[in-house]
Amino acid sequence: MMTFLIILVVALAAVALVQIVRIFEVSNTLTPAKEEDNRPSHKDNDIQGKILFVLGMLFVVFSVWSIFKWGGYILPVSASEHGLETDRLLWITMAVIGFVFLITQPLLFWFVYRFRGIKGRKATYMEHNNKLELLWTSVPTVVLAIIITYGIITWGNIMNPEFEEEPIVVELYAKQFGWQARIAGEDNVLGNANVRFIEGINSIGIDPNDLNGLDDIVTSELMLPVGKPILFKFRAQDVIHSAYIPHFRLQMNCVPGTVTQFAFTPNKTTAEMRRDPKVIRQISGINEIREAKGEEPYEFDFVLLCNKICGAAHYNMQMKIVVGTEEEYNQWLKEQTTFAESL
Ligand SMILES: [Cu+2]
């Protein structure tokens, strides 16, 4: 009903707009056309120049103000090693962009105001200026080349990491609408898997004839050891999903029929994150809202989300990830059931 009403209102608004335009057209034909009528008067130029200056400067002030007002909502410190590099790249880029923005935008609006049309004022005729051309071509070229090179090097470091020990192999399996994780077990090799093997409790299709898969551990909540390299392998059952773990600065598409992967090292435990001052501030903000709604308080946890709109319950595709010490991880592993034990 609500949708119908919205469509009706939009349709009526469109009809009204068309009618107003037609009235304008008709009324224009009634008044005799005068040559000067269509040209802005000096007064118009003056007012427009002032309005654009004020609005433009308000936009610049709002942009700066919004950083202070909402800056506290951005992600807290990265909980993965490569994430620190991602963040450095981001903040250097933001600093360069911010610097250029704060110089060029006020100048732009000042020029609009300073050189607005005024009676008797004539524009200066300027033909060409080699020095200016050189300056505004070479400066952005050099700055962009530096940023892009830095970005490519960072990308290379993140995508081709060198680990001192072999990463723990963990599969993240996406389907409409939920996640499952599969730890490669003692042999650290994932057994073959295919959608055709999905049957009963074998919900992610591990090949029961592949010996590598017998020690695999399938869970709906994942634990990882801090400071150990992890190799995530991503699979999808139905449509394209995107594994997104914001606190690890990690995102990778999960594509049906192929396996994608990403290796990284978590460097903060869940307990450490919960003690981080920024996390504490953000969580207490969330809990104030929850309390006002009469909901249970929320505690920080790493979360795997889907970042590809994959269907009606996409928003609810999430899995809790706990990062603990090596002892906690080994203890947790012992409590899990292997694929062979579950058969
Ligand atoms: Cu999804």
Residues whose N, C-alpha, C, O or C-beta is under 5 A from the ligand:
A	BS01	CU	H241 S242 C306 K308 C310 M317
